[in-house]
Every structure is written in structure tokens, then in C-alpha cells.
């Protein structure tokens, strides 16, 4: 997958360990927080559509490269 705004593993691990025992859910980074909170108010069918678009964009390069070969 190609993820343009992805956090590094070190940042995710640091934030997760810092929240250990203090928070139930950890969403490091603004994009993760924004996506998680904005999806919370949508019905399930809408969440599925949004996430299909997000994941489709992340894997688009795999689909186009496999068609060429």
C-alpha cells in the first residue's frame, strides 16, 4: 500500500506506549483522530463507503500495475 500521510512505526509505538493504561483507544496523529471521530457519527453503510474509497486510493497502484503485467 502507498500511504502518503502515514506515521512512522516509531511514532505510533511511542504514542501507544505513552497512553498505555491511561486511554482505551489510541489514535496517534491528526489524520487518524479526525477520521475516527468523523466516522463515529455516520451509519455503518456510510462508513463502509468512506473506508472503501480510502483503501481503494491506497491500493490503486497495485491494481494498475497488475493489469499491465
Helices and strands as residue ranges (DSSP letters): H 9-19, H 30-39, H 44-68
